[in-house]
Structure formats: structure tokens, C-alpha cells
């Protein structure tokens, strides 16, 4: 079982170096995946969000100036709910386009392992990749329509690694996952590799804003727990905020956001475009249970 102190100390040095403008590539580990598009430390820490602005359509976030907390969350829900609903079959095409390996257009980059694998290797067998629901679909029991077919949180993952993650919440710690170095899991949680921790957090934040109990979808909320089962909650919120801050938005995320907006759903993940909004919406909350009991 790996300790967290040593691993995050390394990540902190990389982030500080990038912030200071030291953008020289970071050498990959000897056993790192062969893809250099998205799986390496360089890809995960190459550019903080404020150094390469996202290509946000003019006026897309009109009406959000000066808002914070629940008011900002409500305004963003109105904006990103204006979207095209994909079928679950159409999600295959969305993933193949949005998760394309920039170094090899015939491949996609798998979320957890960082491996570059053929687009044609999608399916359910050993050696295939499938559609990972980053917000586990059992957390709210929404199946494969509506939230279950939202490309913003559906990512390509190795079939076996996807099975290991299952419907676990996100948290630090556990034993390293076979076939996905740098990922850890225990009985009730999953920790992705450092290079995509922020990506995972921002997808979860998107889902908690996009789905508010309208049009037959569940009201998805964050809390600071694990083992949430079939409740429409995902945790741990405090850890996800840490991951969001430690792993800034990178160019792969920005391109993915643009592809989903322009070619498929016509909506965006606001936490990729405006990372500061995560703290403004979720930073002062202690989780769904507390907010609901106070209302």
C-alpha cells in the first residue's frame, strides 16, 4: 500500500515548477505507458488553467458574473442543461473523437492506465476498452440514458480496470491496481493516477451541477463520504477539491471539452473553462447530507 505523503510531494514540486514557467518536459518513468498524449506526468502538469485559456464561445456564460455558491450553481445548471442528448450507442463515437490520442488518430487514450489503444478495440472482452461512467451509474440508478449517456463523464478504460473501479467513490489510498500503475483501490474507494486526478474531479463537479432532479434525472450531489451505494451522492468532496487544485486543467481536457461541445452535445464542462468555480460552489459545502438537513 503506497503512502500519500511522498507521492503528493512530487506532484507539488511539478506544479510549482510549471507555475514558475518551467515548462521543460518531465522525464517519464521507465515503466510508464507508451503514449505521450495524455498519460505522462508532462501531460498532466504541462499548463495551469490560466496559462492556456479554453476556447469558450462568446456569451456562453452570460449571467454568471458576480455569482457564487448556490446562485452560481443554479445559473450554470440552466446554461449547461441546454444540450443535445446522446444515445448510449452514440457515446462510442463521442469517446472516439473526444479521447483521441493526439499522437495517433487511430487510437484513444485510456483514462486510468494512460495507455493508447486502438479505437477499434472497444467492447467487453479482455484487452478491450469500454465506457467508464466516472460518476458511477448506480449512484442514482440512472442507467445508460440521460446522465448515463452524458459524454462529459464517459471515458475509455480497460475492461478489467473498469471492473476494479466498479461503483466505488473516490478517495486516497489502497493497493495499486493491476494493469493501471499509479491507481489505487480498497473496499470502498478508488484513487486514479496523479495525472488525471483533476480530470476526474472536474467531471464529478459537472455532474453535480448538470443534474438537479429535472426531466426524470436524479438530483446528483457531492458528499464527504464513501460507500454511498445507490444513493445519488458521490464522495469524497474534500478529496476531489484537493485533486482539482493539485492537477490543473490541461490541453487534452480543453480539447475534449471543445469536441463534445462542437460535435456532440453542444454543452460544456464549466469547471474546465473556469476552474475557480469549483471552490466558489463546493468549497464552502460540507456535503449533501449537511446541506439537505439544513434546508
C-alpha positions as CSV (number, residue, x, y, z in Angstrom):
1,X,0.0,0.0,0.0
2,X,1.5,3.3,-1.1
3,X,1.7,6.3,1.2
4,X,0.2,9.6,0.1
5,X,2.8,12.0,1.5
6,X,5.7,11.0,-0.8
7,X,3.5,10.9,-3.9
8,X,1.9,14.3,-3.5
9,X,5.2,15.9,-2.5
10,X,6.5,15.0,-6.0
11,X,3.3,16.4,-7.6
12,X,3.6,19.6,-5.6
13,X,7.2,20.2,-7.0
14,X,5.9,19.6,-10.6
15,X,3.1,22.1,-10.1
16,X,5.3,24.7,-8.6
17,X,7.8,24.3,-11.5
18,X,5.0,24.8,-14.0
19,X,3.6,27.8,-12.2
20,X,7.0,29.4,-12.3
21,X,7.1,28.9,-16.1
22,X,9.5,26.0,-16.1
23,X,7.7,24.0,-18.8
24,X,10.5,21.7,-19.7
25,X,9.2,18.1,-20.2
26,X,9.4,15.9,-17.1
27,X,11.1,12.6,-17.9
28,X,8.7,9.6,-17.9
29,X,9.2,6.7,-15.6
30,X,10.8,3.6,-17.1
31,X,7.5,1.7,-16.8
32,X,5.2,4.5,-18.0
33,X,2.7,3.9,-20.8
34,X,4.0,4.5,-24.3
35,X,1.5,7.2,-25.1
36,X,2.8,10.7,-24.6
37,X,-0.5,12.4,-25.4
38,X,-2.2,12.3,-22.0
39,X,-0.7,9.6,-19.8
40,X,2.6,11.1,-18.7
41,X,3.5,13.5,-15.9
42,X,4.2,16.1,-18.5
43,X,0.7,16.0,-20.0
44,X,-0.9,16.1,-16.6
45,X,1.0,19.1,-15.3
46,X,2.0,21.0,-18.5
47,X,-0.1,24.1,-18.1
48,X,-2.2,25.6,-15.3
49,X,-5.6,26.7,-16.3
50,X,-4.8,30.4,-16.5
51,X,-1.9,29.9,-19.0
52,X,-3.8,28.5,-21.9
53,X,-7.4,29.7,-21.8
54,X,-10.2,27.5,-23.1
55,X,-11.8,28.3,-26.4
56,X,-15.1,29.5,-24.8
57,X,-17.8,30.6,-27.2
58,X,-18.6,34.3,-26.8
59,X,-21.5,34.8,-24.4
60,X,-21.8,31.2,-23.3
61,X,-21.6,32.1,-19.6
62,X,-23.5,35.3,-19.7
63,X,-25.3,36.0,-16.5
64,X,-22.7,34.4,-14.2
65,X,-20.7,37.5,-13.3
66,X,-20.6,38.1,-9.6
67,X,-22.4,34.9,-8.7
68,X,-21.2,32.4,-6.1
69,X,-22.5,29.4,-4.2
70,X,-26.0,28.1,-5.0
71,X,-26.8,31.1,-7.2
72,X,-23.8,30.3,-9.5
73,X,-24.6,26.6,-9.4
74,X,-28.2,27.3,-10.5
75,X,-27.1,29.7,-13.3
76,X,-24.7,27.1,-14.6
77,X,-27.3,24.4,-14.5
78,X,-29.6,26.5,-16.7
79,X,-26.7,27.1,-19.2
80,X,-25.3,23.5,-19.5
81,X,-28.8,21.9,-19.5
82,X,-29.3,23.3,-23.0
83,X,-27.8,20.4,-24.7
84,X,-28.3,17.5,-27.2
85,X,-29.0,14.1,-25.6
86,X,-26.9,11.3,-27.0
87,X,-28.0,7.7,-27.1
88,X,-25.7,5.2,-25.4
89,X,-24.6,3.9,-28.8
90,X,-23.7,7.4,-29.9
91,X,-21.4,7.7,-26.9
92,X,-18.9,5.3,-28.6
93,X,-18.4,7.9,-31.4
94,X,-18.2,10.8,-28.9
95,X,-15.5,9.0,-26.9
96,X,-13.5,8.0,-30.1
97,X,-13.5,11.7,-31.1
98,X,-13.0,13.4,-27.7
99,X,-10.4,11.0,-26.3
100,X,-8.4,10.6,-29.4
101,X,-4.7,10.3,-28.9
102,X,-3.1,13.4,-30.4
103,X,0.0,11.3,-31.3
104,X,-2.1,8.6,-33.1
105,X,-5.5,9.5,-34.5
106,X,-6.4,5.7,-34.8
107,X,-6.2,5.4,-31.0
108,X,-7.9,6.7,-27.8
109,X,-6.1,7.3,-24.5
110,X,-7.5,5.2,-21.7
111,X,-8.3,7.3,-18.6
112,X,-6.9,5.3,-15.8
113,X,-3.9,3.5,-17.4
114,X,-2.9,6.3,-19.8
115,X,-2.4,3.6,-22.5
116,X,-3.0,4.5,-26.1
117,X,-5.2,1.8,-27.6
118,X,-6.9,1.3,-31.0
119,X,-10.3,2.9,-31.4
120,X,-11.5,-0.4,-32.9
121,X,-10.7,-2.3,-29.6
122,X,-13.9,-1.2,-28.0
123,X,-16.1,-3.8,-26.5
124,X,-16.5,-6.0,-23.5
125,X,-13.8,-8.6,-23.8
126,X,-10.3,-9.0,-22.3
127,X,-8.0,-6.4,-24.0
128,X,-10.9,-4.2,-25.0
129,X,-11.8,-0.8,-23.7
130,X,-15.3,0.2,-22.7
131,X,-17.3,3.2,-21.5
132,X,-16.5,4.1,-17.9
133,X,-19.1,6.1,-16.0
134,X,-16.9,8.3,-13.9
135,X,-20.0,9.1,-11.9
136,X,-21.0,5.5,-11.3
137,X,-24.4,5.0,-12.8
138,X,-25.6,3.1,-9.7
139,X,-25.1,6.3,-7.7
140,X,-28.6,7.5,-8.5
141,X,-29.6,4.4,-10.5
142,X,-29.8,6.3,-13.8
143,X,-28.8,3.5,-16.2
144,X,-27.5,4.3,-19.7
145,X,-29.8,7.2,-20.7
146,X,-29.8,10.8,-19.6
147,X,-26.9,11.1,-17.1
148,X,-25.8,7.6,-18.2
149,X,-25.2,8.8,-21.7
150,X,-23.5,12.1,-21.0
151,X,-20.2,12.1,-22.8
152,X,-18.7,14.6,-20.3
153,X,-18.2,11.9,-17.8
154,X,-17.9,8.8,-20.0
155,X,-14.3,7.8,-20.7
156,X,-12.5,4.9,-22.3
157,X,-11.0,2.5,-19.8
158,X,-9.6,-1.0,-20.0
159,X,-12.4,-3.5,-19.3
160,X,-10.6,-5.1,-16.4
161,X,-9.6,-1.8,-14.8
162,X,-13.2,-0.6,-15.2
163,X,-14.4,-3.7,-13.3
164,X,-11.9,-3.0,-10.5
165,X,-13.2,0.6,-10.1
166,X,-16.8,-0.7,-10.2
167,X,-19.1,1.8,-8.5
168,X,-16.7,2.9,-5.8
169,X,-16.5,6.5,-4.6
170,X,-13.2,8.4,-5.0
171,X,-10.7,8.7,-2.1
172,X,-7.0,8.4,-1.4
173,X,-5.3,5.1,-0.6
174,X,-5.5,1.4,-1.1
175,X,-3.4,-1.1,-3.1
176,X,-2.1,-0.5,-6.6
177,X,-4.4,-1.7,-9.4
178,X,-3.1,-4.4,-11.7
179,X,-2.7,-3.1,-15.2
180,X,-3.0,0.5,-14.2
181,X,0.1,1.7,-12.3
182,X,-0.5,4.7,-10.2
183,X,-4.1,3.9,-9.5
184,X,-5.1,2.5,-6.1
185,X,-8.2,0.9,-4.6
186,X,-9.6,-0.6,-1.5
187,X,-13.0,-2.0,-0.5
188,X,-15.0,1.3,-0.8
189,X,-12.9,3.8,-2.9
190,X,-10.8,4.3,-5.9
191,X,-7.8,6.7,-6.4
192,X,-6.8,7.5,-10.0
193,X,-3.3,8.2,-11.1
194,X,-2.0,11.7,-10.3
195,X,-2.1,12.9,-13.9
196,X,-5.9,12.6,-14.1
197,X,-7.0,13.3,-10.6
198,X,-8.2,16.8,-11.6
199,X,-9.9,15.5,-14.7
200,X,-11.9,13.1,-12.5
201,X,-12.8,15.8,-10.0
202,X,-14.0,18.2,-12.7
203,X,-16.2,15.5,-14.3
204,X,-17.8,14.8,-10.9
205,X,-18.3,18.6,-10.3
206,X,-20.0,18.8,-13.8
207,X,-22.4,16.0,-13.0
208,X,-23.4,17.5,-9.6
209,X,-24.3,20.8,-11.4
210,X,-25.8,19.4,-14.6
211,X,-28.3,17.0,-12.9
212,X,-30.6,18.6,-10.4
213,X,-33.6,16.3,-10.4
214,X,-35.2,17.6,-13.6
215,X,-36.6,15.8,-16.6
216,X,-36.7,12.5,-14.8
217,X,-33.0,12.5,-13.9
218,X,-31.9,12.2,-10.3
219,X,-30.5,15.1,-8.2
220,X,-26.8,14.3,-8.1
221,X,-24.9,15.8,-5.2
222,X,-21.5,15.5,-3.6
223,X,-20.8,14.5,0.0
224,X,-17.7,13.8,2.0
225,X,-18.3,10.1,2.4
226,X,-17.5,6.8,0.6
227,X,-19.6,3.7,0.2
228,X,-22.6,5.7,-1.0
229,X,-24.2,2.7,-2.6
230,X,-27.3,3.6,-4.8
231,X,-27.8,7.0,-3.2
232,X,-27.4,9.8,-5.8
233,X,-24.2,11.0,-4.0
234,X,-20.5,10.9,-4.8
235,X,-17.6,11.4,-2.5
236,X,-15.3,12.4,-1.1
237,X,-15.9,16.0,-1.9
238,X,-12.9,17.3,0.1
239,X,-10.6,15.0,-1.7
240,X,-12.0,15.8,-5.1
241,X,-11.3,19.5,-4.4
242,X,-7.7,18.7,-3.4
243,X,-7.3,16.7,-6.7
244,X,-8.8,19.6,-8.7
245,X,-6.3,22.0,-7.2
246,X,-3.3,19.6,-7.5
247,X,-3.9,18.6,-11.1
248,X,-4.7,21.7,-13.2
249,X,-6.7,21.7,-16.4
250,X,-4.5,20.7,-19.4
251,X,-4.8,20.9,-23.1
252,X,-6.2,17.4,-23.5
253,X,-9.1,18.3,-21.3
254,X,-9.7,21.6,-23.1
255,X,-9.8,19.9,-26.5
256,X,-12.1,17.2,-25.1
257,X,-14.5,19.9,-23.9
258,X,-14.4,21.6,-27.2
259,X,-15.1,18.4,-29.2
260,X,-18.1,17.4,-27.0
261,X,-19.5,21.0,-27.3
262,X,-18.9,21.4,-31.0
263,X,-19.6,17.9,-32.4
264,X,-21.9,16.1,-30.0
265,X,-23.8,17.7,-27.0
266,X,-23.5,21.4,-27.5
267,X,-22.8,22.0,-23.9
268,X,-19.6,22.5,-21.9
269,X,-18.0,21.5,-18.6
270,X,-17.8,24.8,-16.8
271,X,-15.1,23.6,-14.4
272,X,-12.7,23.1,-17.3
273,X,-13.4,26.6,-18.7
274,X,-13.5,28.3,-15.2
275,X,-11.6,26.1,-12.6
276,X,-12.1,28.8,-10.0
277,X,-15.8,28.0,-9.9
278,X,-15.2,24.7,-8.1
279,X,-14.1,26.4,-5.0
280,X,-16.9,29.0,-5.3
281,X,-19.6,26.4,-5.5
282,X,-18.2,23.4,-3.5
283,X,-15.5,24.9,-1.3
284,X,-17.9,26.1,1.4
285,X,-20.1,23.0,1.5
286,X,-19.6,20.1,3.8
287,X,-21.5,17.6,1.7
288,X,-25.1,16.8,0.6
289,X,-26.2,15.4,3.9
290,X,-25.4,18.6,5.8
291,X,-26.9,20.9,3.1
292,X,-30.1,18.9,2.9
293,X,-30.7,18.7,6.6
294,X,-30.3,22.5,6.9
295,X,-32.8,23.3,4.2
